[in-house]
Amino acid sequence: MNNPHLHLRIETTKKSRIKELDTEPIPFGKIFSDHMLVANYSQGNWQDVQIIPYGPIDLSPATSALHYGQAIFEGMKAYKNSNGEPLLFRPDANHQRINQSAERLCMPAIPESIFIDGLKELIKLDDDWIPNKNGSVLYIRPIYFAVDESVGLKPSDSYKFIIISCPVGAYYSHPVKLIVTEKYVRAFEGGTGAAKVAGNYAASLIADREAKEKGYDNVIWLDGIHRRYIEECGTMNLAFVIDGVVVTPKLTGTILAGITRDSVLTLCRDWGIPVEERAIAIDEIVQAYHQGTLTEAFGMGTAATIAHISTIGYQGEDMIYLR
Ligand code: COI
């Protein structure tokens, strides 16, 4: 699959927009770095791999991803170390996950030479865009979608893979207020819940909007069958500290296998903090809250980082941890 001889064409920008980075605080996902990586797949091959100035792309209105949603993405980050060298956080894990999402949507795998080697070239070129302010980083957004010009339903024969990046500040700038939704469901066994599929996020927007109308930041999804077991938040995985144990929903195929989640659990285990990955009923959280054994709740995600949860709303009651 990997093609070490892949040719990468690089066209640098004539005029950097780096001055846009002077904004304080840096907004999340609004300012894009100078360059992007673009690769095309057609006739069974990856081709035209290039790094070019960031800008709009030409698409036909018949582009099949726009109709049937054969579209996936990733979220990852680059930092600078104390010597000012750029560091990517676990890019292999994102590469593996995008190919799992691709398989779920009948899309060809992206070779390492494009995803990893191409990304490294892009970040080298745009490394001035990695902010050196505390709490700010370069967020990297790989996107991969079907581009057949066709309105018949079938897996596309041609695809576009693009990597853009944007310097970002905090996704949540305050402790997060979440509400459990009993009205909407994010995923079912056999569905696409574990894949980073654009449609999962589109389908979540109505619940998110209703949560915001009630003064919350986002929703907590319950499982689609019993409507009882906690799944994830949609922008991040969730964990609770009950009786000194970090408890998080098990990966059952309906929630995203977060890379930050995996890193947090690995660190906890290394530090001797007990961790349980298991089914967590919402009633268990309510009970632990009333008994005083629930001492903390937090989200884990690339964009969200570790987000403290201040409030969980459920059936008209607010459980408040941080006052
Ligand atoms: C990420 O954490 O990278 C995501 O893709 C979540 C998104 C809602 C910003």
Residues whose N, C-alpha, C, O or C-beta is under 5 A from the ligand:
A	BS01	COI	G75 M76 G234 T235 G301 T302 A303 A304
